């Protein structure tokens, strides 16, 4: 049986630090529209504050395809105005995902949030900057544009003369 860690004579990293390489991704520019789908929507908590974390996977434009943007919906924020805005955003996302959550009278359960998964829509991506850090955030959603198929349907020619009663 071979040793899992044997890398043909290459010394194993024992410093505890490693980076896969590359300079990472440049940010998606501020105020950019992207088509994305929800990879995961789940409840999370930070310092006692519960929020819905939405993980978006960008599908287009091609230059950002595969990128991930996170969105925090602070529906229980202490600031009532912020909580209302988060609920409006959740409602818009829900409508674009089929409208199942808006039929509930209570906050969605972790299982109910799964109804948002794989929903595709247009997202408006912005850039945040705090101190020397920056990243992207989702500031708007709308229905994904529908591509019309370029297919042409044909109607078979049929002799209707016998079906006419007069």
PECOR-V718161 format. One record per helix or strand. SS is the DSSP state (A for helix, B for strand). FROM is the first residue (numbers start at 0). TO is the last residue. If there is no record, write none. Layout:
((SS | FROM | TO) (SS | FROM | TO))
This chain:
((B | 31 | 45) (B | 48 | 59) (A | 61 | 63) (B | 67 | 72) (A | 79 | 95) (A | 100 | 102) (A | 109 | 115) (B | 119 | 129) (B | 132 | 142) (A | 160 | 162))
